[in-house]
Amino acid sequence: MAKSRVAVIGSGDVGRALADGFLEHGYEVMRASRDPAKLDAWKANAVAGASTGTFEQAALWGDLVVLAVKGTAAESAVALCGAANLAGKTVIDATNPIADAPPVNGVLSFFTGLDDSLMERLQRLAPKAHFVKAFSCVGNALMVHPDFGGIKPSMFICGNDEGAKAEVGRVLDEFGWETADMGAAEAARAIEPLCILWCIPGFARNEWSHAFKLLRA
Ligand SMILES: NC(=O)c1ccc[n+]([C@@H]2O[C@H](COP(=O)([O-])OP(=O)(O)OC[C@H]3O[C@@H](n4cnc5c(N)ncnc54)[C@H](OP(=O)(O)O)[C@@H]3O)[C@@H](O)[C@H]2O)c1
C-alpha cells in the first residue's frame, strides 16, 4: 500500500524531528511555515521526498497532517491551514498549551484549565478533522527511535476517531513506541499536562532523556 503524504505544520524542532522521521520511513513530506523560505536549508539537506509550503498548501496536499506549532498559536495555525483542508484527515496533534510565562521551580504554566484541553479546542475549530494527540509528552530528540536499552516507552494518545488512532498507532510502531490509547478527545486534558511533568527534571537538573512507560500487571 502506498504510504500517506504527510504535511508537517511546524518549522521548529518538533516539525524537524517528525518530518525527518517520516522521510526516513519512506513517506513524502511537505513541511510548512508561514514563511516557507525559512525551511530552504532543511529541504536542501533532506532526503528525497521532502518539500516545503505554507500551512494552507501543506494541509491541502497531505493525507496525514502533523500539527507542531507553538501552543499559543495553535488555534490560529489551524485557521491558516483551513478547516476544510483538514476535513476527513488524521491530524497528529503534538502541541502543548504552554502559557507565555516562565516556569516556577521547573513547573510550566498552561493557558488551559483541568476541564479543558488545547486539542479539544482545535477539534471544535475543525470538526471534520480527526485529531489524535501524540508526541506531546516527550522531547523531540526522543520522538523517533527512542533508545531505552530495548524497552519501548509508551506514547499516550487520544482522539474521537478509531480509524485515525489506528493510523497513528501504525506510525508509532514504525517510530519505536508502544501505543497507550487513553480514549476520546477529553483524555487530552490528562495527556497534555504530562508535558509539565516531563519538563521538570529538565528545568531542575538539565535531564531531558526520559520517557514515560505504562506498566500493566
Ligand atoms: N520542543 C519539544 O521537544 C517539544 C516536545 C513535545 C511537544 N512540543 C510541542 O510541540 C509544539 C512545537 O514545538 P517546537 O519546539 O517545535 O516549536 P515552537 O517554537 O513551539 O513552534 C514553532 C512553530 O509555531 C509557529 N508559530 C509561532 N507563532 C505563530 C503564530 N502567531 N501563528 C501561527 N504559527 C505560529 C511557527 O510558525 P512559522 O514557521 O510560520 O514561524 C512554527 O512553525 C509546541 O506546541 C510544543 O509545546 C515540543
The ligand as an SDF file (V2000), in Angstrom:
LIG
                    3D

 48 52  0  0  0  0  0  0  0  0999 V2000
   10.3100   21.0770   21.6500 N   0  0  0  0  0  0  0  0  0  0  0  0
    9.9800   19.8600   22.0440 C   0  0  0  0  0  0  0  0  0  0  0  0
   10.8500   18.9840   22.2700 O   0  0  0  0  0  0  0  0  0  0  0  0
    8.5160   19.5020   22.2090 C   0  0  0  0  0  0  0  0  0  0  0  0
    8.1620   18.2170   22.6450 C   0  0  0  0  0  0  0  0  0  0  0  0
    6.8030   17.8520   22.6950 C   0  0  0  0  0  0  0  0  0  0  0  0
    5.8320   18.7670   22.3110 C   0  0  0  0  0  0  0  0  0  0  0  0
    6.2020   20.0270   21.9250 N   0  0  0  0  0  0  0  0  0  0  0  0
    5.1700   20.9630   21.4720 C   0  0  0  0  0  0  0  0  0  0  0  0
    5.2500   20.9780   20.0520 O   0  0  0  0  0  0  0  0  0  0  0  0
    4.9240   22.2800   19.5520 C   0  0  0  0  0  0  0  0  0  0  0  0
    6.0770   22.7700   18.6460 C   0  0  0  0  0  0  0  0  0  0  0  0
    7.2260   22.9500   19.4310 O   0  0  0  0  0  0  0  0  0  0  0  0
    8.6370   23.3810   18.7900 P   0  0  0  0  0  0  0  0  0  0  0  0
    9.5950   23.4180   19.9090 O   0  0  0  0  0  0  0  0  0  0  0  0
    8.9300   22.5310   17.6060 O   0  0  0  0  0  0  0  0  0  0  0  0
    8.4130   24.8230   18.1680 O   0  0  0  0  0  0  0  0  0  0  0  0
    7.6880   26.1780   18.6210 P   0  0  0  0  0  0  0  0  0  0  0  0
    8.7240   27.2300   18.6470 O   0  0  0  0  0  0  0  0  0  0  0  0
    6.8840   25.9690   19.8550 O   0  0  0  0  0  0  0  0  0  0  0  0
    6.7070   26.4060   17.3800 O   0  0  0  0  0  0  0  0  0  0  0  0
    7.2000   26.7890   16.1430 C   0  0  0  0  0  0  0  0  0  0  0  0
    6.0720   26.8490   15.1670 C   0  0  0  0  0  0  0  0  0  0  0  0
    4.9930   27.6580   15.6730 O   0  0  0  0  0  0  0  0  0  0  0  0
    4.5530   28.5210   14.6350 C   0  0  0  0  0  0  0  0  0  0  0  0
    4.0370   29.7840   15.1580 N   0  0  0  0  0  0  0  0  0  0  0  0
    4.6080   30.5780   16.0940 C   0  0  0  0  0  0  0  0  0  0  0  0
    3.8450   31.6870   16.2650 N   0  0  0  0  0  0  0  0  0  0  0  0
    2.8070   31.5800   15.4120 C   0  0  0  0  0  0  0  0  0  0  0  0
    1.6810   32.3980   15.1130 C   0  0  0  0  0  0  0  0  0  0  0  0
    1.4730   33.5660   15.7440 N   0  0  0  0  0  0  0  0  0  0  0  0
    0.7820   31.9640   14.1910 N   0  0  0  0  0  0  0  0  0  0  0  0
    0.9670   30.7800   13.5440 C   0  0  0  0  0  0  0  0  0  0  0  0
    2.0340   29.9590   13.7830 N   0  0  0  0  0  0  0  0  0  0  0  0
    2.9230   30.3530   14.6890 C   0  0  0  0  0  0  0  0  0  0  0  0
    5.7910   28.7850   13.8090 C   0  0  0  0  0  0  0  0  0  0  0  0
    5.3720   29.1580   12.5260 O   0  0  0  0  0  0  0  0  0  0  0  0
    6.3670   29.7740   11.4470 P   0  0  0  0  0  0  0  0  0  0  0  0
    7.1100   28.6080   10.8870 O   0  0  0  0  0  0  0  0  0  0  0  0
    5.4710   30.4010   10.4730 O   0  0  0  0  0  0  0  0  0  0  0  0
    7.2730   30.7220   12.1810 O   0  0  0  0  0  0  0  0  0  0  0  0
    6.4930   27.4450   13.8270 C   0  0  0  0  0  0  0  0  0  0  0  0
    6.0610   26.6390   12.7650 O   0  0  0  0  0  0  0  0  0  0  0  0
    4.6740   23.1670   20.7750 C   0  0  0  0  0  0  0  0  0  0  0  0
    3.2870   23.2400   20.9820 O   0  0  0  0  0  0  0  0  0  0  0  0
    5.3700   22.4130   21.9120 C   0  0  0  0  0  0  0  0  0  0  0  0
    4.7670   22.6310   23.1780 O   0  0  0  0  0  0  0  0  0  0  0  0
    7.5190   20.4140   21.8830 C   0  0  0  0  0  0  0  0  0  0  0  0
  1  2  1  0
  2  3  2  0
  2  4  1  0
  4  5  1  0
  4 48  2  0
  5  6  2  0
  6  7  1  0
  7  8  2  0
  8  9  1  0
  8 48  1  0
  9 10  1  0
  9 46  1  0
 10 11  1  0
 11 12  1  0
 11 44  1  0
 12 13  1  0
 13 14  1  0
 14 15  2  0
 14 16  1  0
 14 17  1  0
 17 18  1  0
 18 19  2  0
 18 20  1  0
 18 21  1  0
 21 22  1  0
 22 23  1  0
 23 24  1  0
 23 42  1  0
 24 25  1  0
 25 26  1  0
 25 36  1  0
 26 27  1  0
 26 35  1  0
 27 28  2  0
 28 29  1  0
 29 30  1  0
 29 35  2  0
 30 31  1  0
 30 32  2  0
 32 33  1  0
 33 34  2  0
 34 35  1  0
 36 37  1  0
 36 42  1  0
 37 38  1  0
 38 39  2  0
 38 40  1  0
 38 41  1  0
 42 43  1  0
 44 45  1  0
 44 46  1  0
 46 47  1  0
M  CHG  2   8   1  16  -1
M  END
$$$$
